[in-house]
C-alpha cells in the first residue's frame, strides 16, 4: 500500500501555543522519520504545499526565513533543527492540493492500494485522528499499522509490511507460512499485539521481575486478550525452536517459549474462543541489536 503524506499550512497552525523546545523536538522527530520514509520511498510519499512557507513556525518567524536563511535562523534554532527543516521541506515533493482538498477529499479516500495522511505538530480539529500523523512518538508507525490492520491483503504482503513498521522485532520466515491461516479475520488483533510487543514490552523488563512476571505485567499493562505465558512442558520446546538469521548474517537457534494469546477476533457477532498464538523470544543484546524474535503468528502449534 502506498501512503501519500501531506504537510500543509494547518500542520503548523498551533505552533504559537507550543514552546520552542517542543517545536524543535517535533521537528527532529519528523526528520528522523523522513529518513525512514525515504528508505521505503516506493510506498511512502511526502508532499509539502507552498503555503507552509508563510506559516508562523517559531516565535513569529515564518518558515521560509528559517529554512533558507541560516544567519537569521541561528538566532532562534540550533544547527540540527535547521538541517532537519531543510531536509524535510527541500527534499519533499511539492503538491498543488490545497489544505481543503487534502482534508475533505483525500484523507477519507483509502483502499488496499492507497491511503492518505496529514502530518501535523498538533491535533487538527475536524480531522479524524486515524488520518493524522501528530508528532510526539512513533506517530508515523501508528498510522501505517492502522491501515495494515484494515488492509492485510495476504500473508506475503502482511509480513513484508510488518518488517517495515515493527522495527523492534525480527520476524522468522516461518511467519509467512503460518499467519495466512488467520488473516484477514485477525489482522487488527495481530497488529495490536505486535504493536504492544514492539512498543511496550521493554517497559515490563525492570530487572526485578522473572520471565513469567514480566509477561504478566506486560499483558496487564497492554490490555491483552489473556495473560501471555511460557510453555510448561520441556519435551515440547523443540516444536518452537527456530534458527534466526540476523541482518549481519549471524545465525542462532532460539526457543521461542513465551507466547501471546489471540483469543478473540474482535469482530462484531463473533463470540468464538480461539487458540491463536504469537510465539516469541525476548531477544539477546548481542544478536541483531537485541530485537524481539517472533517465530510463529497463527494457530496454536500442534504438539502431537
C-alpha positions in Angstrom: 0.0 0.0 0.0 1.2 3.5 -0.9 0.8 6.2 1.7 0.7 9.8 0.5 1.6 12.1 3.4 0.9 15.8 3.3 2.3 18.8 5.1 0.0 21.8 4.7 -0.4 25.1 6.4 -2.6 23.6 9.1 0.2 21.2 10.0 1.8 24.0 12.0 -1.2 26.2 12.7 -0.9 25.9 16.5 2.8 26.3 16.8 2.2 29.7 18.5 0.9 27.7 21.5 4.0 25.4 21.8 7.3 26.1 23.4 10.4 26.4 21.4 12.0 23.1 22.8 8.8 21.3 21.9 8.8 22.6 18.3 12.5 21.6 18.0 11.9 18.1 19.3 8.9 17.6 16.9 11.0 18.8 14.0 13.8 16.4 14.8 11.4 13.6 15.2 9.8 14.3 11.8 13.3 14.5 10.3 14.2 11.1 11.7 11.1 9.5 10.3 11.7 11.3 7.0 14.9 9.2 6.7 12.9 6.1 7.3 10.1 7.2 4.9 12.7 7.8 2.1 14.1 4.3 2.8 10.7 2.9 1.7 10.1 5.6 -0.9 8.2 3.3 -3.2 5.4 3.0 -0.6 5.7 6.3 1.2 5.4 9.7 -0.4 5.8 13.0 1.4 4.4 16.2 -0.1 4.5 19.8 1.0 2.3 22.7 -0.1 3.9 26.0 -0.7 1.5 27.7 1.8 3.7 26.3 4.6 6.4 28.9 3.9 4.2 31.7 5.2 3.3 30.0 8.4 4.5 31.4 11.7 6.6 28.4 12.5 8.5 29.6 15.6 8.3 32.8 17.7 6.6 34.7 15.0 9.2 33.7 12.4 7.8 32.4 9.1 9.1 29.0 7.9 10.8 30.4 4.8 13.0 32.6 6.9 14.1 29.6 9.0 14.7 27.3 6.1 16.6 29.5 3.7 18.5 31.9 5.9 20.9 30.3 8.4 22.2 33.7 9.6 18.6 34.6 10.7 17.6 31.1 11.7 20.6 30.6 14.1 19.2 33.2 16.4 16.2 31.0 17.0 17.1 27.4 16.3 20.2 25.2 16.5 22.0 23.8 13.5 20.4 20.3 13.9 16.9 21.7 13.7 17.9 23.9 10.8 19.3 20.9 8.9 16.1 18.9 9.8 13.9 21.6 8.4 15.9 21.8 5.2 15.8 18.0 4.8 12.0 17.8 5.2 11.0 20.8 3.2 13.5 20.9 0.3 13.7 17.1 -0.3 9.9 16.6 -0.3 7.8 16.8 -3.4 5.5 19.8 -3.9 1.8 19.4 -4.1 -0.9 21.7 -5.6 -3.6 20.1 -3.5 -5.0 22.7 -1.1 -5.5 22.1 2.6 -9.2 21.8 2.0 -8.8 19.3 -0.8 -6.4 17.2 1.4 -8.7 17.3 4.4 -12.1 16.9 2.8 -11.4 14.7 -0.2 -8.1 12.8 0.0 -7.9 11.8 3.7 -11.2 9.8 3.6 -10.2 8.1 0.4 -8.4 4.8 1.0 -8.3 1.2 -0.2 -5.9 -1.7 -0.2 -3.6 0.1 -2.6 -3.6 3.8 -1.4 -4.1 5.8 1.8 -3.5 9.5 2.7 -2.3 11.1 5.9 -1.8 14.6 7.3 1.4 15.4 9.1 0.9 17.8 12.0 2.5 19.1 15.1 -0.8 19.2 17.0 -4.2 17.6 16.6 -6.1 19.3 13.9 -9.8 19.9 14.6 -12.4 18.3 12.3 -9.9 15.7 11.0 -10.3 12.1 12.1 -7.4 11.0 14.4 -6.6 8.0 12.3 -5.7 10.3 9.3 -3.3 12.4 11.3 0.3 11.8 12.0 0.8 14.0 15.0 4.4 14.3 16.1 5.1 13.0 19.5 6.5 9.5 19.3 6.1 6.8 16.6 3.1 8.6 15.0 4.0 7.6 11.5 4.4 3.9 12.5 1.0 4.0 14.3 -0.6 5.5 11.1 0.9 2.7 8.9 -0.1 0.0 11.3 -3.7 1.3 11.3 -4.0 0.8 7.6 -2.2 -2.5 7.7 -4.8 -3.8 10.1 -7.6 -2.6 7.7 -6.0 -4.0 4.5 -3.8 -7.0 5.3 -4.2 -8.4 1.8 -2.3 -11.7 2.0 0.4 -13.3 4.1 3.3 -12.2 1.9 2.1 -8.6 1.9 1.2 -8.5 5.5 4.6 -9.9 6.7 6.5 -7.7 4.4 4.8 -4.6 5.9 5.4 -5.9 9.4 9.1 -5.9 8.8 8.9 -2.2 8.0 6.6 -1.0 10.7 7.7 -3.1 13.7 11.4 -2.2 13.7 12.0 -3.6 17.1 11.0 -7.2 16.0 12.9 -9.7 13.9 10.4 -12.0 12.1 11.4 -15.6 11.2 10.5 -16.7 7.7 8.1 -19.3 9.3 5.6 -16.5 9.9 5.0 -16.1 6.1 3.7 -19.7 6.2 1.6 -19.5 9.4 0.0 -16.1 9.5 -2.2 -16.7 6.4 -4.3 -19.2 8.3 -5.8 -16.5 10.5 -5.8 -13.5 8.1 -7.9 -11.4 7.5 -10.2 -12.0 10.5 -7.4 -11.4 13.0 -5.4 -8.7 11.2 -6.5 -6.0 13.7 -5.8 -8.2 16.7 -2.4 -9.3 15.3 -1.4 -5.7 14.7 -2.5 -4.7 18.2 -0.4 -7.4 19.8 2.6 -6.8 17.7 2.4 -3.1 18.5 2.3 -3.8 22.2 5.3 -6.2 21.8 7.3 -3.7 19.7 6.5 -0.6 21.7 5.8 -1.6 25.3 7.4 -5.0 26.2 10.7 -3.5 27.4 8.8 -1.4 29.9 7.9 -4.5 31.8 11.5 -5.8 32.0 12.6 -3.8 35.1 15.4 -6.3 36.1 13.4 -7.4 39.2 10.6 -9.5 37.6 11.2 -13.1 36.4 10.1 -14.1 33.0 6.6 -15.0 33.9 6.2 -11.9 36.0 7.3 -9.8 33.0 4.7 -11.5 30.8 2.0 -10.9 33.4 2.9 -7.3 33.9 3.2 -6.7 30.1 -0.2 -8.4 29.4 -2.0 -6.3 32.1 -0.2 -3.1 31.0 -1.2 -3.5 27.4 -4.7 -5.0 28.0 -4.1 -8.1 26.0 -6.8 -10.8 25.5 -5.2 -13.1 28.1 -2.0 -13.2 30.1 0.9 -14.3 28.0 2.7 -17.3 29.3 5.6 -19.8 28.9 5.5 -23.3 27.7 5.4 -25.6 30.7 6.4 -28.9 29.0 10.2 -29.2 28.4 9.6 -32.0 25.9 7.6 -29.7 23.6 10.2 -26.9 23.3 11.8 -28.3 20.2 8.4 -27.6 18.4 9.0 -23.9 18.7 12.8 -23.7 18.4 13.9 -21.9 15.2 17.1 -20.7 13.7 17.1 -17.0 13.2 19.4 -15.1 10.9 20.3 -11.5 11.8 21.0 -8.6 9.5 24.7 -9.2 9.5 24.4 -12.9 8.5 24.7 -14.4 12.0 22.6 -17.3 13.0 21.2 -18.5 16.3 18.8 -21.3 17.3 16.2 -19.9 19.7 13.5 -21.4 21.7 10.5 -19.0 21.4 8.8 -20.2 24.6 6.8 -17.1 25.5 3.5 -16.7 23.6 0.8 -14.1 23.3 -2.8 -15.4 23.1 -5.1 -14.2 20.5 -8.4 -15.5 21.9 -11.0 -13.4 20.1 -11.1 -11.9 16.7 -12.8 -8.7 18.0 -15.3 -8.8 15.1 -18.9 -7.9 15.8 -21.0 -11.0 16.4 -18.0 -13.4 16.7 -18.1 -14.9 20.2 -15.8 -17.9 19.4 -12.9 -18.5 21.7 -9.7 -19.0 19.6 -6.3 -20.6 20.4 -4.2 -18.5 18.1 -0.8 -17.5 19.2 2.2 -15.2 18.7 5.4 -17.2 19.8 8.4 -15.0 20.5 11.6 -14.6 22.4 12.8 -11.5 24.3 15.9 -11.3 22.2 19.6 -11.1 23.1 21.8 -8.0 23.5 24.4 -9.5 21.2 22.1 -10.6 18.4 20.6 -8.3 15.8 20.7 -5.3 18.2 18.6 -7.0 20.8 15.4 -7.1 18.7 12.5 -9.3 19.9 12.3 -12.5 17.9 9.0 -13.7 16.6 8.9 -17.2 15.1 5.2 -18.0 14.7 2.0 -16.0 14.2 -1.0 -18.2 13.6 -2.9 -21.1 15.0 -1.7 -22.9 18.2 1.2 -25.1 17.4 0.2 -28.8 17.2 2.3 -30.8 19.7 1.0 -34.3 18.6 
